Amino acid sequence: MSDERQPLLKVTDLEVTFGKGAHAVSAVAGVSFDVYEGETLGLVGESGCGKSTTGKALMKIVTPSSGTVELDGIDVTHQRGRALRRARTRMQMIFQDPISSLNPRRRVRDIVAEPLDAWKSVKGAERHQLVTDLLNQVGIDPEVYGDRYARQFSGGQCQRISIARALAMRPKLLICDEVVSALDVSVQAQILNLLEDLKDDYGLTLLFIAHDLAVVKNISDRVAVMYLGRICEIGPSDVLYEAPAHPYTKFLLGAALEADPDSAVAGAALEGEPPSPLNPPSGCRFRTRCPYATERCAVEEPELTEVAPGHQVACHFPFVAQ
């Protein structure tokens, strides 16, 4: 990438493999990308492509098999014990299922204060005030709801509480893993608007993982498209949606509802199921579903190559505007 800024998050050749030998599953295969301070990078792809595993590997909830993850110049990959816990305070994650991610035995105030208590960073009146401010910021009245349990809230309210907890340690990076996929459409809009407001208030950088292309387009500055464990295209949101350079991106956009019948991606449809990660295809992993594949695609794995400023694609025959 030609961007001269220093990335806040730098991911290089990240791999995650589950199992060994013939039963090894290549969930994430050599993924590399940067996330710059203050931006939102969307990570999108079909179910099972490895995008959520990538997010968990960044936090070391899932241990990477190889590769490096650097946050603000610090290699998180090789951190252990307290050093890893300290690094995680600067990089928090919000999960897909808001209800199961909250402890059902703890009151809302204590859930939000848990990171503060774990690090003993604030106590007494200061702790109480900080928790009160966080709950107010996410739209949960602490006087009315602060002493209730998670089971007494809707999914949207639980997601607001999860966001408040994630912000307690003032992280620089927020990893949002399908944070609105389990919510009603009207509630989705509320949560997305809340994230946008908090991004400005706290100076956050977001990695937004989702399969809903409309959501990703609206919230992201740049978008990375993932297929079977690999990044196949990454670029500015408007450019990628208006002129996709990878066949998979074009088909993925074509599968979404398209209001404009003259759109470049309208009517495109992708058939078949992704190959098993137990036995991924040689060369380009998308070649078994790609109508443009040639013999070269079977023997040579394409690397991410810049086709326009800030726009990279891993394809031997990309769609490039003339």
C-alpha positions in Angstrom: 0.0 0.0 0.0 1.3 3.4 -0.9 -0.1 5.1 2.2 2.8 6.8 4.0 1.0 6.9 7.4 2.1 4.5 10.1 -0.7 2.0 10.8 -2.2 1.6 14.3 -2.7 -2.1 13.6 -0.4 -4.0 11.3 -1.2 -7.7 10.5 1.4 -9.6 8.6 1.0 -13.2 7.2 -1.4 -14.2 9.9 -2.3 -17.9 9.9 -4.6 -19.9 12.1 -4.8 -23.7 11.7 -7.0 -26.0 13.8 -6.0 -29.6 14.1 -3.0 -31.4 12.7 -2.1 -33.6 9.7 -4.9 -34.7 7.5 -7.5 -33.2 9.8 -5.9 -29.7 9.8 -8.3 -26.9 9.0 -6.7 -23.8 7.4 -9.1 -21.1 8.8 -6.9 -18.1 8.2 -4.1 -18.4 5.5 -1.5 -15.7 5.3 -3.7 -12.6 5.9 -2.0 -9.2 5.8 -3.6 -5.8 6.2 -3.1 -2.4 8.0 -5.6 -0.4 9.9 -4.8 3.3 10.2 -5.6 5.5 13.3 -9.1 7.0 13.2 -10.4 4.9 10.3 -12.9 2.0 10.1 -11.8 -1.0 8.1 -14.7 -3.4 7.1 -13.9 -7.1 6.9 -16.5 -8.9 4.8 -17.1 -12.4 3.3 -19.3 -15.4 3.3 -20.0 -17.4 6.5 -17.0 -19.6 7.3 -14.5 -17.5 5.4 -12.4 -16.9 8.6 -13.2 -13.3 9.3 -14.4 -13.9 12.9 -11.4 -16.2 13.5 -9.2 -13.4 12.3 -10.6 -11.0 14.8 -10.2 -13.4 17.6 -6.6 -14.2 16.5 -5.8 -10.4 16.8 -6.9 -10.6 20.5 -5.2 -14.0 20.9 -8.5 -15.5 22.0 -7.5 -17.9 19.3 -3.7 -18.5 19.1 -2.2 -17.7 15.7 -0.2 -20.5 14.1 2.2 -18.0 12.5 2.4 -14.4 11.5 2.5 -11.2 13.5 0.1 -8.7 14.9 1.5 -5.2 15.8 -0.6 -2.7 17.7 0.9 0.8 17.8 4.3 -0.7 17.0 4.1 -3.4 19.7 4.2 -7.0 18.6 1.2 -8.5 20.4 1.7 -12.0 18.9 4.6 -12.9 21.2 3.3 -11.3 24.4 2.5 -13.5 27.3 0.9 -13.2 30.8 0.6 -9.7 32.2 2.2 -8.1 29.1 -0.5 -9.6 26.9 -3.3 -8.6 29.3 -1.9 -5.0 29.3 -1.8 -5.0 25.4 -5.4 -6.2 25.3 -6.6 -3.1 27.3 -5.7 -1.1 24.1 -7.6 -3.4 21.8 -11.1 -4.5 22.8 -13.6 -6.8 21.2 -17.4 -6.7 21.0 -19.0 -10.1 20.1 -21.8 -11.2 17.9 -24.1 -12.5 20.6 -24.6 -9.7 23.0 -26.6 -11.7 25.6 -24.2 -14.6 26.0 -21.2 -12.3 26.2 -22.4 -10.8 29.5 -22.2 -12.6 32.8 -25.8 -13.4 33.8 -24.9 -13.4 37.5 -23.6 -9.9 37.6 -25.4 -6.6 37.7 -24.9 -4.1 34.8 -22.8 -1.7 36.9 -20.4 -4.5 37.9 -20.2 -5.8 34.3 -19.1 -2.4 33.0 -16.7 -2.0 35.9 -15.1 -5.4 35.6 -12.1 -4.2 33.5 -11.6 -1.4 36.0 -11.7 -3.8 38.9 -9.4 -6.3 37.2 -6.7 -3.6 36.8 -7.6 -1.7 40.1 -7.3 1.5 38.0 -10.0 3.4 39.8 -12.0 2.9 43.0 -14.8 4.3 45.1 -16.6 7.4 43.9 -14.3 7.7 40.8 -15.3 4.2 39.7 -19.0 4.9 40.3 -18.8 8.1 38.2 -16.9 6.5 35.4 -19.4 3.6 35.1 -22.3 6.0 35.3 -20.8 8.1 32.5 -20.2 5.1 30.3 -23.8 3.8 30.7 -25.2 7.2 30.0 -23.1 7.5 26.8 -24.5 4.2 25.4 -28.1 5.1 26.2 -28.6 3.0 29.4 -29.9 5.0 32.3 -27.7 3.9 35.3 -30.2 5.1 37.9 -33.0 2.9 36.4 -31.1 -0.1 35.0 -27.7 -0.1 36.8 -28.7 -2.8 39.3 -30.4 -5.1 36.9 -29.1 -8.3 35.3 -28.3 -9.0 31.7 -31.3 -11.4 31.3 -33.6 -8.4 32.0 -32.5 -6.6 28.8 -33.2 -7.0 25.1 -30.4 -7.9 22.6 -29.9 -4.3 21.6 -29.6 -3.1 25.2 -27.1 -5.9 25.9 -25.0 -4.8 23.0 -25.0 -1.2 24.4 -23.8 -2.6 27.7 -21.1 -4.6 25.9 -19.9 -1.5 24.2 -19.8 0.4 27.5 -17.7 -2.4 29.0 -15.3 -2.4 26.0 -14.7 1.4 26.4 -14.0 1.2 30.1 -10.2 0.9 29.6 -10.2 3.6 26.9 -8.9 1.3 24.1 -7.5 2.7 20.8 -8.8 -0.1 18.6 -12.3 -1.7 18.8 -12.9 -5.0 17.0 -16.6 -5.4 16.2 -17.5 -9.0 15.4 -20.9 -9.1 13.7 -22.2 -6.7 16.3 -25.5 -6.0 14.6 -26.3 -9.3 12.9 -28.4 -10.6 15.7 -30.5 -7.4 16.0 -33.6 -6.0 14.4 -33.0 -3.6 11.5 -34.2 -0.6 13.4 -31.9 -1.5 16.4 -29.0 -2.1 14.0 -29.2 1.5 12.8 -29.2 2.7 16.4 -26.1 0.7 17.3 -24.3 1.8 14.2 -25.0 5.4 14.9 -23.9 4.9 18.5 -20.6 3.5 17.3 -20.0 6.4 14.9 -20.7 8.9 17.8 -18.4 7.0 20.2 -15.7 6.8 17.5 -15.5 10.6 17.4 -15.9 11.0 21.2 -13.1 8.5 22.1 -10.9 8.8 19.0 -11.5 5.1 18.2 -10.2 3.0 15.3 -12.6 0.2 14.2 -12.2 -3.2 12.6 -15.8 -3.9 11.6 -16.4 -7.6 10.8 -19.8 -8.3 9.1 -21.4 -10.2 6.3 -24.1 -7.6 5.6 -22.6 -5.6 2.7 -24.9 -2.6 3.1 -23.9 -2.2 6.7 -20.2 -2.5 5.9 -20.4 0.1 3.1 -22.2 2.6 5.3 -19.8 2.5 8.2 -16.4 1.7 6.6 -13.7 3.9 5.2 -12.0 0.9 3.5 -13.2 -2.6 3.0 -11.3 -5.9 2.9 -13.0 -8.9 1.2 -12.1 -12.4 2.5 -12.6 -15.7 0.9 -11.7 -19.1 2.4 -9.1 -17.7 4.8 -7.5 -15.2 2.5 -7.9 -11.5 1.6 -8.8 -11.3 -2.1 -9.4 -7.5 -2.3 -9.0 -4.4 -0.2 -9.6 -0.8 -1.0 -11.7 2.4 -0.3 -15.3 1.6 0.3 -16.8 3.7 -2.5 -14.3 2.4 -5.1 -14.7 -1.2 -4.1 -18.5 -1.1 -4.2 -18.7 0.8 -7.5 -15.9 -0.9 -9.4 -14.9 -4.3 -7.8 -11.6 -5.6 -9.2 -11.9 -9.3 -8.0 -14.5 -11.7 -9.5 -15.5 -12.8 -6.0 -16.2 -9.3 -4.8 -18.3 -8.7 -7.9 -20.3 -11.8 -7.3 -20.6 -11.1 -3.6 -22.0 -7.7 -4.3 -24.3 -9.1 -7.0 -25.8 -11.5 -4.4 -26.9 -8.5 -2.3 -30.1 -6.5 -3.0 -29.4 -3.9 -5.6 -31.8 -1.0 -6.2 -30.0 0.2 -9.3 -30.5 -2.2 -12.3 -27.8 -0.4 -14.2 -25.2 -1.1 -11.5 -22.0 -2.8 -12.5 -22.8 -5.6 -10.1 -26.5 -5.9 -10.6 -27.6 -9.4 -11.6 -24.3 -11.1 -10.9 -24.7 -14.3 -9.0 -22.3 -16.8 -7.5 -23.2 -20.4 -7.6 -22.0 -23.4 -5.5 -20.5 -23.7 -2.0 -17.0 -22.7 -0.9 -14.5 -25.7 -0.9 -13.7 -27.3 2.4 -10.9 -25.6 4.4 -9.7 -29.2 5.1 -8.6 -29.4 1.4 -8.4 -25.9 -0.2 -7.8 -25.7 -3.9 -4.3 -25.2 -5.2 -3.3 -21.8 -6.5 -6.2 -19.3 -6.3 -8.7 -20.5 -3.7 -11.6 -19.0 -5.6 -10.8 -20.7 -8.9 -13.2 -23.6 -8.5 -16.1 -21.1 -8.5 -14.7 -18.5 -10.9 -15.9 -18.5 -14.5 -12.7 -16.7 -15.5 -10.2 -19.2 -14.1 -7.4 -20.6 -16.3 -4.6 -23.1 -15.8 -2.5 -20.4 -14.3 -5.0 -19.9 -11.5 -4.6 -23.6 -10.5 -0.8 -23.5 -10.3 0.0 -20.0 -9.2 -1.4 -18.4 -6.1 -2.1 -14.7 -6.7 -0.7 -12.1 -4.4 -2.2 -8.8 -3.4 -1.2 -6.3 -6.0 -2.1 -2.6 -6.2 -4.3 -1.8 -9.2 -5.0 1.8 -8.1 -3.9 4.0 -5.3 -4.9 2.3 -2.0 -6.8 -0.5 -4.0 -5.3 -4.0 -3.9 -6.5 -7.2 -5.4 -5.2 -10.8 -5.4 -6.2 -12.0 -8.9 -4.3 -12.8 -12.1 -7.1 -11.3 -14.2 -8.6 -8.4 -12.2 -11.3 -6.1 -13.6 -9.4 -2.8 -14.0 -11.0 0.3 -15.3 -9.6 1.4 -18.6 
